[in-house]
Amino acid sequence: ATQPTTHAPISLIQPTCVSDNNWLESMFLTSLTLFLAAQSAPKFLHHRRVHSLKSALHLSDGNENRVDNLSYRPVTADDIPRCYEIESSSYPEDEAASLENLNYRQQHAGDYFICATKPDSETNAEDIIGYICSTRCNEFTEESMSVHDASGPILAIHSVVVDAPYRRQGLASAMMNEYLKQMLSFSNMVADTGANGFSRVLLLAKSNLLSFYVDCGFMVLRPSPIVHGQDVWYELEARRDHMERLLRLQTFSTTYEDSNNVNVAAMATNSRVLGSSRSTSNPDYAADNALAEGRDKRKSKLDEELNKLGIDPNEMEHNPEQFGTAAMRTYNSFLLPKSKGALAVAESPTRARVVANNISFLLREFKADQEEWLRNVDRNRAEAVSKSDEKIGVKHPVVIVLDNVRSAHNVGNILRLAEAAQVESVRLCGMTPRPPHPKIMKTAMGAAEFVDVGDADASTLQTVLDLKAKGYDVYGVETTETAITLWDAPIPSSNPVAFVFGNELIGVDVEVLEECKSIISLPTYGNKNSLNIATCVGIVAWDYLRRGAT
């Protein structure tokens, strides 16, 4: 995971506070992000036993895949060349921090520049594998962030960077969690700093990382007016309740150490090898673990099923890095379940075969990502433009109108296919959720920023009337007695068109249908007379493109 460093001067903007006009929208968005984060936030319990406390601390770190022998420390001047190497290889040229700026942050905001290190496997020398750096400022603007103000009320995170070989192992989550815990000592939440401490933690993120930061305890505030590179950025803020939870955890850890002569910090940073955890084949954990009973028998069954699929279980044990974190975690969790219920499931006769198939899929996914033998990476827009690829940027004369669609997941899927089809716009009318709703951003997979979503205040009826006035042929997509089957509908490809899709339960509003040139429907052949709206949008859009192509 990476974050931008912003340098280019722009005019001052409003601080990241909520304006009166956007109050309701911001409160709605904040409530949703808090709810999503609450679902993934760990529950901290006051465990009595040492191994239970160890598990609780691991869970509160939000990281199941911690890199072996990981430690954290402030970045020194000698570390800057290595940090710059990671930075420049992680960002596009127009987004990467310069060597000069990294030096400035280390010299003037060194307390807020923390790196993650681990011993080199050959020389045992310390190697920096990631870092997070911030400055304090009075306003969350380009100009204010470029200079460190030691008394600024905002901690602005510039970069969250992980070296390429260590990505997709949970390191970014672990780094962020540790970073926020260390930054607490500089906040106004502790007595030592008081009014001199910062009160807010803010950062910028692209749409594809919003879900990651929500899981790390942040909430989405708004699309940022800060211009940085070619992409749209969003402003996020660390939730106050998340910071308070980290503070309580630190306080409890210190109390537990003092009263029980136990080094909780050491336990909390105790390493795990690629996917290993309290529920893996770790011999030290299995020695006194009641859930380890029957481990050898389960291993024998699973190894037999893996061999049937052409997977060598011996290789998994001796070379786990070749199989990926997810596959190893699945393998190890079957050998040592986390609970009695999970143990009962693992002991079922067919479970070993199911787990083996899951491991096979996760291994294929890992190899596809490593070797890029599947075309599963989106086309780079800048590269496409440089090669004069005319497919990107040419909009088809199609407008998708969503009339009070309630599901953010459906909207995200529709925005994704709309970008792929290169339609003119998707009009989100009525109560239809809008970006940067977290569920939309997650299902849109980065496509939302490339799709025009129209005026937030326009009703469906007014939108349809405006489109008709501009010469669009408007078609309602609905299952009515007078509807024409899509295959038989005379939709001329020479005219710009708009298709109106309605609410998942009640469909398109009757008044809107009356303004449509025609009503079309998709034929169904089973008991159900309708399809999921995102599926329907895809079929209708590509049918129109097919007509134009022929």
N, C-alpha and C positions, 0 to 999 in steps of 0.2 A: 504494500500500500504506500502511496506517495502523496505528498501535498505540495502545493505550489509555494514559491517564494515570489512575492510581488514587488516590483521595483519601479516600473514606468510611472511617472507622475501623471495624475489626472486631477480634475477639479474636485474640491471637497464634496463629500456626500453626507447625508444624514447618518448619525450613529445608528447602530443596530437596535434601535428601540422601535416599538410598535406604534405606528401612526394611528390616528383615530379612524381613518378610512379603512384600514386593513385590520382593525381590531378583531372583528368576528372571525375573519378568515384565519388570522394568525392563531387565535385561541383554538379554533377547530383543528388546525394543523398540529399545534403543540400538543393538544390532547391525544391525537392519534399517535404521534411519535412517542409520547410518554407511555401510552398503552402498549405499543409494540416493544419498547425497550423493557417495560415491566414484565412482559412475557418471557424475555430471555434473561432478565436480571436474576442473579443467583440469590437464593434465600440463605441468610447467614443465621445459623443456630448456635446457641451457647452449648457447644459440645463439652462433655466432661472428660473424655479420654483423649490422649495425645493423638492417636491415629485418626480419630474422628475430627479433631481440630485441624489436622493436616489436610484432610479431605476438604473441609470447609474452606480453608485458605486457598487451596488449589482452585476450587470452584469460583470463589470470589475473584480470582485473577481473570476469569473469563477466557481461559486458554487451556485447551485439552492437548495441545501439541507443542509444548515448550521445547525449545532447542536445548540440547544437552549442555550443561555447565555454563549457563547464561548468567551474566552479571551486568550491572549498570554502574556508570560513573560519569562525572562531568567531562566534557570534551576539552582537551588541552590544545595549545597552539600547534603542537607537533602532530595532532590528530587531523588538522584541517585538510591537508592534502588527501588523506584517505576518505574523509567525508565528502570532499569535492568530487573524488572519483566515483563514489556511489551516487551522488547527486546528479552529476552530468550524464551518467549512464541510465538514470531512472526517469528523467524528464525530457520532453522535447526541448530543443535549444531555446525557444522563446519563453519557456517556463522555468528552466533551471536557474538556481541561484548562482551568482558569480563567485569566484574565489574571494574577491574583495568583500562581498557581502557576508560570506561565511566567516571570514576573519573578523569583520566588524561585530558580528553577533557573539563570537567567542570572547572578544576583548571587552565588550560593553554589556553583554547579557549572558555571561558565562554560567551563571547559576541556573539558567533556563535552557541550557544546551547539553542534553544528556545522550550518551551513546550506549548501545548494547554490545557487549563483547563476549567472545568465547575463545578458548585456547585453540590454536592451530593444531590439527590432528597429527602433523609431522614434527613440527618444531616446538609445540606447546607454548609458543609465543602468543600473546594476546592479539586478537584480530577483531576489528570493529565490523559488525555485520548490519548495523542499522543505527539510526539516531532520530531524535526529535528536538527541534529548536524553536524558540519563541522569543518575542520581545514584548515589553509592556508599553501600552500606549493609552492615550486619552479617548481616542475615537477609532472605530474600526474602519479606517480609510487607508487608501494606498499611501498617502503622504504621511499620516501619523504612524503607520506600521513600519515605515522605512527607517525610523529613528527610535532608539530605545529610551523610554522615559522610566526611570527606576521607581517612580511613584505613581505610574499610570494605573488606573483602576481595571484595565482590560489586559489579560494575558492573551496575546495573539499568536497562535501556533502557525508557524510558517511551513514547516516540513515534517512529514512523518515518512521516513525513508527506510526501506529494507533492501539490502543487497540481493541481487537476482537469485543466487543459488539458495537463499534461505526463505524465499517467498512461498506462500501457500502451506506454511507450517504453523500458523497461529502466532507467529512472532509479532506481527503488527499489533494484534490485540493485547498481547502480553506487555509490549513496550508502552502502549498507550495507558494501560492500567497502572503500570509501575510509575510512569511519568506523572500522571495525575496525583498519585499518592505522594510522590516527592515534592510536587508543586504545592501541596497543601500547606507546607511550612512557610510559604510566601504569601498565602491568602489571608483575607480578613476573617477566616473561620477559626484561627488559632489566636490565643491571647497574646503571644509574643509579638505578632505583627500588628494586630488591631487595625486601626484606620489606615496604616501604611500598606496593608496587604491589598492585593488585587481582589476584585469582587466577581469578575466574570472571566470565563475561558471561551474564546471564540476561534473559529477556523473557517477556511474555505474548502469546499469539496466539489468534485464533479458529480454528476447524477449517478454514475455507476458505483460510487462509494457511499451513498447516503445510508443504505441499509447497514453497511459496516460500522459507520460512526454512530448510528442509532443504537446498535448493539453494544457499542463502547460507552454508552451513557450520554450521548448528545441528542439534541432536538433540532429539527430543521426550522430555521426562522423565515427565510425568504430567498428568492433568487438574488444574487448579489449584483449591485451596480458596478462593482469593481471589474474593470476590463483587464483580462490577463490571458494572453494567447488567443486562440480562435474559439475556445469552448465557453459555454455558460457555466458559471460557478454558483454555488449555493452557500449561504451563511448558516453555520451551525453553532450552537452554544452548549457547553456542558451543563447538564441538569443539576440543579442545586441539591436535589435529594440524592443523586448519585454521588456527588462530592461528599455529602454528609455521611453516606454509607461507608465510603472509603475511610473517612476520618474515624468513624466508630470502630471500624475494623482495626485501624492502627492503634487506637486507644486500648481496645480489648487485647490485642496482641502483646502490647507492652505490659499490661496488667498480668496476663497469663504467664509471661516470661518471669516476671518478678516473683509471682506466687508459686510457680511450679519448677523454677530453675530449668526452663526449656527455651531454646532459641527458636522462637516462632518464625522469625525472619528467615532463618536458614531453612526451616521446613517449607516456608512459602515459596522460596526460590529453588527448592530442590528440583533437580532436572529430571526430564523424562525423555527417553529416546523415541524419536519418530512415532508418535501416536501412543506411546506407552503411558499408562496412568495407574491409578489405584486398581483398575479393573483389568490389568494385563498380566502377561506371563512373568512379571517381575518376581524372581525367586524370593527376595526379601519380604515382599508383600504377601506372597502365597504361603510363606512358612507358617503363619499363625492365623490364616484366613479360613473360616469355615466354608466359605463359598468355593474354595479351591478343591473341595472333595469331588472326585470324579473327573478332574482336569485331564489326566492322561487318557482316559477313555474317550472324552470329548475330542481331544486332540487327534486320537487315532481315527475317529469317524470323519472329522473334518479333513484331515490329510488324505484320507481315501477318496473323498469327494473331490478335493482339489486335483488329485492325480488324474481323475477321470476327465477333468476339464483341461488337462495339459499344464497345470500349474505345479511347480515343484515346491512343496512346503519347506524343504530344507533351505532352499534359497531365500524364502521369506524370513526364516529365522536368522540366517547369517548375513544376508544383504538386504535389509528392510528398505534402504533408500531407493532400491530399484522397483519397489512396489507402490510407493506413495503412502502418505500419512493415512488417508481414509481407509485404504485396504488393510493396512496394518492394525488400525484401531478396531476395525470390524473383526479381524482374525483374533486379536488378543481379548476383546470383550467376550467372545464366545468361549474362550478357554477359562476366563475368570469373570463371570457375570457380576454385575454391581449390586444385585439384590436377590432375595429369595425368589421373587416373582420371575426375574430374568433367568435365574438358575432353572426354574421349572420349565420355562420355555426352551432353554438350551437342551434340556434332557429329553424333549419330545423326539419321537423317532425320525421325523423328516427335517428337523431343524438344521442339521449339518449340511444337507443338500441345499437348502435355501440360503444359508450363509455363504456357502461356496460359490453359488451363482452371483450373490451380491459382490463378493470379492472379485470375481471374474469381471464384472461390469466396472467396478471401481478401478481395477488394474487397466482395463482398456481405456477408461477415461484419463487416467494418469499418463499413459503412453501417448494418447492423442495430444495431450497438452504439451508433453515434453518433445515429441517428435514432429508435431504439427502435420501428421499424416492425414488429418481430416481438415476440410476447409471450414473450420469452426471459429475463425477470426474475422471480424467485420473488415470490410474494405476501408483502408485508410483514406480519408477524404482528401487530405493534402496531397498524397501520392497520386490519387486518381486525377486530381486537377492538373498536376504536373505532367501527367501522361495524356492529357486532353481526353479523358474518358467522359464522353457526352452523356452516359447513362445517369451519372450523379448530377443533380442540380436542375435537370429538366423536369418540370412539374406537369403531370397530366391534368387536364381540365375537369377534375372531379373534386367535389366537396362532400365530406361525410358529416352529417348533422346528427348529433346524439341528443335525443329528447328525454331529459330527466333519467338518464341511466344511473343506477345506484351503485354499481360495483366498481370500485377503483381498480380491481384486478382486470375486469373487462376493458376498462378505459385504457389501462396500460398496454394490454394486448392489441387493442385497436390502434393505438399510436405507433406501436412497433410495426404492424403490417402497413399502416398508412405511410410510414417512412420508406418501407421496402417498396411499396407501390408508387411512391413519389406523387401522391395526390396533392392538390393545392393546399387543402387545410382540413382540419377536423374541428367542427364547431361544437363546443361543450356547453349545452344550454341547460337552464334550470338548475336542478340540484346535482347535475353531473359533476363528479369530483374533477379537480384540475391539478396539474403539476404545480408545485413539487410534492404533492401527496406521496408519502413514502411507498405505499403499495403500488401507485402508478409508476414511480421511478424504478421500482424493483422489477415489475413485469415488463416495462417498456425496454429494459436492457439498454439504456443509453440513447434510445431513439427519440424520447420526448422533446429534447432540446432542438431537434431538427424539424419539428412539425408545428405549423401555425395553428393555434387553438382558438383564435378569434376573441371577441369581446366578452369579458366575464359577465357583463350586465345584460346581454341581449337574451330575450326570450326565444323559444323555438319558433313561435309564430312570426315574430318580427324578423328573425333570421331568414326564414323561408320567404317572406315578402321581399326582403332586401335582395335575396338571390334571384328571385323572379324578375325584379326590376332591372337587374344587371344582365338579363338574358339567359339565365340558367334554366334548363328543364329540370323540374323538381319531381322526384319520384318517392312516394312513401313505400317503405318495405314493411308489409303487415299482412297478417292472415285474415282477410275479409272475404265475404261471399263474392264481391265484385273484383277481387284481385286477379291479375293476369300472371300466369307462371313466368318466371324469369326467362326461361328458354324461348317463350313465345312473345315476350314483350318487345315492341318495336322501339328500341332505344337507339337513336341515331348517334354514331360515334363522332359526327362532325360538330355537334353542339356541346358546349360545356354543360355538365349535369351535376345534380346534387341528389344524394340518397339520404332519406330520413329514417333513422332507426329509433325505436321507442324503448320505454322502460321495460325491464325484464318481466314484470308481472302484468302491467295493464297496456303495454304497447304504445303506439303513437297516439298523441292527443287527437280527438275527432276534428277539432277546428283546424289543426295542421293538415290532416288528411284531405280536408275539403279544399285546401289551397294547392294540393299536389296535382300535377298534370295527369298522373296515373298512379295506381297502386299495384305493386308487384309482390310476389311471394315465391318462396322456394318450395318445390314439391317435396312432400314427405311420404314415406311408404310404410311406416309402422304405426304404432299406437300414438306416439307423440306427434303433434302437428307443428312443432317449432324447433328451432335450433338455438344453441347458445349465441348471443348477440355478436360476440367477437368472431365466431365461426361464420356467421351469416354475413358480416361485413366483408370478410376475406373472400367469400365466394362471389358476392355481388361485385366487389371492386375488380377482382381478376377476370370476371366474365366481361366486364366493360372493357378492360385492357385487351382481352382476347379479340373482342369485336373490332377494336381499332387496329389491331395487328393484322387482321385478315381483310 
